[in-house]
Amino acid sequence: MQSLIIKNHAETNLKTLLAFFNSRVLSWLFCQINLVARRDDFPKTIIKQTRGLPLPNLESATTTHDQAALTTLVDQILAAKRAGDETTIKRLEVEIDQIVYRLFDLTPGEIALIENSVSP
C-alpha cells in the first residue's frame, strides 16, 4: 500500500479529505493501528490519531481529476443525506472507495482484505 503524505494541505480540498477519512481504506487502517478502535464498538477518533494516517500523493495531474471526482461525490452524498436517500448514499460511497483504492494503488488482494474486514 502506497502511503505518501499530502505535502501541501492548504491546496487539498476539504471534501477530498472528507472522502478519504470516510473511505473503507482509512477505516480499515485506523482499526489496524489504533488499539482503542479494535476493542471498542464506538471508538473515539481524535485528531492526534488521524495525523498519522497515510494519504496518497495528490500532486500529480492524474490525481487532480480524482480529487474533483471525490469532491463531486461528497456533494452528491450530502444532497442525498438531506433527501434521506440511503440507496444513493451507499452507491456513492462505493464509487468513492473505488477512487480511493486507485489513488492508493491497491492490489486486488489488498482491496479484498479491506472489503472483507470493514462493514459498508
Secondary structure, 3 states (H helix, E strand, C coil): CCCCCCCCHHHCCHHHHHHHHCCHHHHHHHHHHCHHHHHCCCCCCCHHHHCCCCCCCCCCHHHHHHHHHHHHHHHHHHHHHHHCCHHHHHHHHHHHHHHHHHHCCCCHHHHHHHHHHCCC
